[in-house]
Amino acid sequence: MSGSVVTAVTNSFSFSEILPPGHRFWGILEAVEPVGEGLIRARVSGKESLVDESLLEILRPLVGQQVEICHAKGCWAAGRVPA
């Protein structure tokens, strides 16, 4: 294709996906950080997912602990899982 220019579109979310409705994940919360656009990146037991920023204040003090993060029926929830 002579004269064509191909460009790749990238964004800051390329390595994480938004946790889909009806899904949850759990394990040891390793890190949580805001990424913009109303989302935060949560890394739980080596898996990263983007979740709603409303969970940031809930999750920040739980780094290093067992947590569960849920997205169901348009609502987000997170908390510590008792041992």
Protein Blocks (a to p, Z undefined) as FASTA:
>chain_A
ZZiacdddddfklmbccddehiacedddfbdcdebjhiacddeehiacdddfklmmmmmm
mgoiacddddeehiacdddddZZ
